[in-house]
Every structure is written in structure tokens, then in C-alpha cells.
Amino acid sequence: MNRSGRELKVPVIDHVIITEEAYYSFAEQDQMSELPRKRSCMQQWR
């Protein structure tokens, strides 16, 4: 994903999967190599 963004000259800062009850952020799991590590993996919707 990051490589595709670089080739298109579009910065990719995260990839997020959203469900009705939670979300998963690749950046928060340190799976986006350009970003620093962040908080927990699954966040509940309020």
C-alpha cells in the first residue's frame, strides 16, 4: 500500500478497517512503517 502511494505521489498515512462495533488501524499497530507507534488496536465506537 505504501509503495502504491509513493508511485502515485499520494501520502498513505493509515489504512483503517471499520465495522459496526470497532475499527482496526494499521498505523496504530505499527504496520505503516512511516508512522510512529500509537495506542491500542481495536477501538470501540461510542
A tleap script that builds the chain and sets N, CA, C and O, in Angstrom:
source leaprc.protein.ff14SB
mol = sequence {
  NMET ASN ARG SER GLY ARG GLU LEU LYS VAL
  PRO VAL ILE ASP HIE VAL ILE ILE THR GLU
  GLU ALA TYR TYR SER PHE ALA GLU GLN ASP
  GLN MET SER GLU LEU PRO ARG LYS ARG SER
  CYS MET GLN GLN TRP CARG
}
set mol.1.N position { 0.826 -1.184 0.000 }
set mol.1.CA position { 0.000 0.000 0.000 }
set mol.1.C position { 0.876 1.255 0.000 }
set mol.1.O position { 0.638 2.179 -0.777 }
set mol.2.N position { 1.874 1.285 0.860 }
set mol.2.CA position { 2.765 2.448 0.898 }
set mol.2.C position { 3.476 2.639 -0.431 }
set mol.2.O position { 3.639 3.769 -0.891 }
set mol.3.N position { 3.900 1.547 -1.050 }
set mol.3.CA position { 4.594 1.638 -2.342 }
set mol.3.C position { 3.675 2.228 -3.404 }
set mol.3.O position { 4.099 3.068 -4.197 }
set mol.4.N position { 2.416 1.790 -3.422 }
set mol.4.CA position { 1.453 2.341 -4.383 }
set mol.4.C position { 1.275 3.837 -4.182 }
set mol.4.O position { 1.215 4.595 -5.150 }
set mol.5.N position { 1.191 4.259 -2.937 }
set mol.5.CA position { 1.060 5.683 -2.642 }
set mol.5.C position { 2.261 6.470 -3.127 }
set mol.5.O position { 2.111 7.551 -3.695 }
set mol.6.N position { 3.452 5.932 -2.905 }
set mol.6.CA position { 4.660 6.617 -3.384 }
set mol.6.C position { 4.669 6.718 -4.906 }
set mol.6.O position { 5.014 7.763 -5.456 }
set mol.7.N position { 4.293 5.642 -5.585 }
set mol.7.CA position { 4.273 5.662 -7.048 }
set mol.7.C position { 3.279 6.688 -7.582 }
set mol.7.O position { 3.520 7.312 -8.616 }
set mol.8.N position { 2.164 6.861 -6.879 }
set mol.8.CA position { 1.151 7.838 -7.294 }
set mol.8.C position { 1.404 9.220 -6.709 }
set mol.8.O position { 0.681 10.171 -7.008 }
set mol.9.N position { 2.447 9.328 -5.865 }
set mol.9.CA position { 2.791 10.579 -5.183 }
set mol.9.C position { 1.656 11.059 -4.279 }
set mol.9.O position { 1.355 12.250 -4.202 }
set mol.10.N position { 1.037 10.090 -3.598 }
set mol.10.CA position { -0.030 10.349 -2.635 }
set mol.10.C position { 0.417 9.759 -1.300 }
set mol.10.O position { 0.636 8.551 -1.219 }
set mol.11.N position { 0.558 10.564 -0.258 }
set mol.11.CA position { 0.987 10.003 1.026 }
set mol.11.C position { -0.083 9.102 1.638 }
set mol.11.O position { -1.249 9.484 1.728 }
set mol.12.N position { 0.319 7.919 2.052 }
set mol.12.CA position { -0.585 6.987 2.729 }
set mol.12.C position { -0.184 6.993 4.192 }
set mol.12.O position { 0.898 6.523 4.543 }
set mol.13.N position { -1.044 7.520 5.045 }
set mol.13.CA position { -0.699 7.633 6.461 }
set mol.13.C position { -1.356 6.566 7.325 }
set mol.13.O position { -0.930 6.345 8.459 }
set mol.14.N position { -2.394 5.899 6.805 }
set mol.14.CA position { -3.049 4.846 7.562 }
set mol.14.C position { -3.978 4.079 6.629 }
set mol.14.O position { -4.350 4.562 5.560 }
set mol.15.N position { -4.339 2.885 7.052 }
set mol.15.CA position { -5.366 2.081 6.398 }
set mol.15.C position { -6.256 1.618 7.534 }
set mol.15.O position { -5.774 0.978 8.469 }
set mol.16.N position { -7.546 1.927 7.475 }
set mol.16.CA position { -8.458 1.646 8.586 }
set mol.16.C position { -9.575 0.735 8.115 }
set mol.16.O position { -10.186 0.974 7.073 }
set mol.17.N position { -9.843 -0.320 8.891 }
set mol.17.CA position { -10.972 -1.214 8.649 }
set mol.17.C position { -12.016 -0.894 9.704 }
set mol.17.O position { -11.731 -0.930 10.901 }
set mol.18.N position { -13.226 -0.582 9.259 }
set mol.18.CA position { -14.291 -0.148 10.174 }
set mol.18.C position { -15.442 -1.154 10.130 }
set mol.18.O position { -15.899 -1.546 9.057 }
set mol.19.N position { -15.905 -1.567 11.321 }
set mol.19.CA position { -17.097 -2.402 11.438 }
set mol.19.C position { -18.137 -1.629 12.249 }
set mol.19.O position { -17.897 -0.490 12.648 }
set mol.20.N position { -19.268 -2.239 12.485 }
set mol.20.CA position { -20.300 -1.574 13.280 }
set mol.20.C position { -19.883 -1.389 14.733 }
set mol.20.O position { -20.368 -0.474 15.398 }
set mol.21.N position { -18.997 -2.239 15.235 }
set mol.21.CA position { -18.639 -2.211 16.652 }
set mol.21.C position { -17.223 -1.744 16.948 }
set mol.21.O position { -16.944 -1.348 18.079 }
set mol.22.N position { -16.336 -1.774 15.993 }
set mol.22.CA position { -14.940 -1.448 16.273 }
set mol.22.C position { -14.225 -1.037 14.987 }
set mol.22.O position { -14.801 -1.062 13.899 }
set mol.23.N position { -12.958 -0.658 15.139 }
set mol.23.CA position { -12.133 -0.394 13.963 }
set mol.23.C position { -10.724 -0.892 14.205 }
set mol.23.O position { -10.294 -1.058 15.347 }
set mol.24.N position { -10.006 -1.129 13.109 }
set mol.24.CA position { -8.615 -1.566 13.173 }
set mol.24.C position { -7.789 -0.591 12.358 }
set mol.24.O position { -8.060 -0.369 11.178 }
set mol.25.N position { -6.783 -0.012 12.988 }
set mol.25.CA position { -5.898 0.937 12.327 }
set mol.25.C position { -4.523 0.303 12.161 }
set mol.25.O position { -3.895 -0.092 13.143 }
set mol.26.N position { -4.054 0.206 10.919 }
set mol.26.CA position { -2.729 -0.342 10.672 }
set mol.26.C position { -1.654 0.554 11.286 }
set mol.26.O position { -0.635 0.049 11.758 }
set mol.27.N position { -1.858 1.851 11.290 }
set mol.27.CA position { -0.886 2.769 11.886 }
set mol.27.C position { -0.787 2.561 13.392 }
set mol.27.O position { 0.311 2.601 13.948 }
set mol.28.N position { -1.909 2.342 14.055 }
set mol.28.CA position { -1.886 2.121 15.497 }
set mol.28.C position { -1.198 0.816 15.864 }
set mol.28.O position { -0.747 0.658 16.999 }
set mol.29.N position { -1.108 -0.118 14.931 }
set mol.29.CA position { -0.434 -1.399 15.163 }
set mol.29.C position { 0.994 -1.387 14.635 }
set mol.29.O position { 1.644 -2.428 14.543 }
set mol.30.N position { 1.468 -0.204 14.294 }
set mol.30.CA position { 2.836 -0.039 13.789 }
set mol.30.C position { 3.066 -0.842 12.516 }
set mol.30.O position { 4.164 -1.346 12.281 }
set mol.31.N position { 2.025 -0.959 11.696 }
set mol.31.CA position { 2.138 -1.684 10.441 }
set mol.31.C position { 2.242 -0.733 9.248 }
set mol.31.O position { 2.217 -1.169 8.097 }
set mol.32.N position { 2.357 0.546 9.524 }
set mol.32.CA position { 2.626 1.535 8.482 }
set mol.32.C position { 4.004 2.086 8.828 }
set mol.32.O position { 4.121 2.922 9.723 }
set mol.33.N position { 5.023 1.646 8.153 }
set mol.33.CA position { 6.404 1.875 8.572 }
set mol.33.C position { 6.795 3.337 8.728 }
set mol.33.O position { 7.733 3.628 9.471 }
set mol.34.N position { 6.125 4.263 8.067 }
set mol.34.CA position { 6.486 5.670 8.180 }
set mol.34.C position { 5.960 6.347 9.440 }
set mol.34.O position { 6.400 7.447 9.775 }
set mol.35.N position { 5.029 5.712 10.143 }
set mol.35.CA position { 4.388 6.366 11.285 }
set mol.35.C position { 4.890 5.821 12.612 }
set mol.35.O position { 5.262 4.651 12.701 }
set mol.36.N position { 4.902 6.661 13.646 }
set mol.36.CA position { 5.261 6.169 14.977 }
set mol.36.C position { 4.155 5.289 15.544 }
set mol.36.O position { 3.005 5.374 15.113 }
set mol.37.N position { 4.501 4.455 16.498 }
set mol.37.CA position { 3.528 3.579 17.147 }
set mol.37.C position { 2.523 4.402 17.938 }
set mol.37.O position { 2.877 5.409 18.551 }
set mol.38.N position { 1.279 3.972 17.921 }
set mol.38.CA position { 0.225 4.683 18.651 }
set mol.38.C position { -0.449 3.760 19.640 }
set mol.38.O position { 0.161 2.794 20.098 }
set mol.39.N position { -1.707 4.039 19.983 }
set mol.39.CA position { -2.434 3.349 21.051 }
set mol.39.C position { -2.877 1.935 20.694 }
set mol.39.O position { -2.207 1.246 19.924 }
set mol.40.N position { -3.994 1.507 21.247 }
set mol.40.CA position { -4.466 0.127 21.133 }
set mol.40.C position { -4.961 -0.217 19.739 }
set mol.40.O position { -5.147 0.665 18.901 }
set mol.41.N position { -5.170 -1.492 19.498 }
set mol.41.CA position { -5.523 -1.949 18.167 }
set mol.41.C position { -7.006 -1.807 17.854 }
set mol.41.O position { -7.335 -1.309 16.777 }
set mol.42.N position { -7.889 -2.199 18.700 }
set mol.42.CA position { -9.318 -2.106 18.425 }
set mol.42.C position { -9.943 -1.047 19.336 }
set mol.42.O position { -9.791 -1.092 20.557 }
set mol.43.N position { -10.633 -0.115 18.732 }
set mol.43.CA position { -11.298 0.952 19.478 }
set mol.43.C position { -12.817 0.752 19.345 }
set mol.43.O position { -13.333 0.592 18.239 }
set mol.44.N position { -13.507 0.762 20.456 }
set mol.44.CA position { -14.959 0.628 20.439 }
set mol.44.C position { -15.608 1.942 20.054 }
set mol.44.O position { -15.153 3.008 20.469 }
set mol.45.N position { -16.661 1.875 19.269 }
set mol.45.CA position { -17.432 3.077 18.938 }
set mol.45.C position { -18.208 3.520 20.164 }
set mol.45.O position { -18.666 2.686 20.945 }
set mol.46.N position { -18.355 4.782 20.334 }
set mol.46.CA position { -19.118 5.326 21.460 }
set mol.46.C position { -20.487 5.730 20.987 }
set mol.46.O position { -21.296 6.214 21.779 }
savepdb mol mol.pdb
quit
